[in-house]
Amino acid sequence: MKKFNDPTSPQRGAVCFTFDDYHGENWLKALPLLKKYDAHVTFFIVGEITPEKLSVMKQLRAAGHSVGLHSLLHGDANGPDGVEAYFEKQVKPQLDICNANNFPIRCFAYPNNRHDDVTDPFFFQYFDYLRAGVGKTKPVPVYPVDSLPEKLVLGGSGIGTYYNSEVSLLKEKLAHAAETDTLLVFFSHDIAPGAEHIHMPLEWLEELLQYARSINLRVVGAEDLATI
Ligand SMILES: [Zn+2]
């Protein structure tokens, strides 16, 4: 396997680590680790945007990370009510508070990764980047980093014991993204030492960030994608 561990060699490929729902306290605790590896990630916020939450969102973005929305009640965007009613009920209340506080939002993660050919164009009216799952309800393309479209669906796969993740296999995916100069996307939720289920163990995150650095793979937030 080719290695890109020469620090003077150009960066190749990119990985977006994304974290969903809301784990403000632990996400803030993970900031020093992310900083240690010059890594940017993306956080997708669920629920009412309270002043406390907004303060955490501001701290995350001030540290260089991307912050997007994940709906008020975690309902499926392609549910029976239709996408317009869904947006009014579950997304607009979050967006309005962010806009009123001069906190621009460009990204949205579909709750339960549910989306379809109706939701994507509708949501692209409001957001540039939509995080979904890889092939959960609809397959998403793999993008070469040098030709990313202005608006795109980021198809992620889950990291955590629930997803049967193995760090060695995750590293192989990172290596593949670097070798093929493509964009790779993952999602998880909380970040904590020894975390299980749908959450990211802090130790895994560090191992992956260390590896990404060793192969000169960019670790970027969704808001960085237009400029890499
Ligand atoms: Zn979620």
Residues whose N, C-alpha, C, O or C-beta is under 5 A from the ligand:
A	BS01	ZN	D20 D21 P111 N112
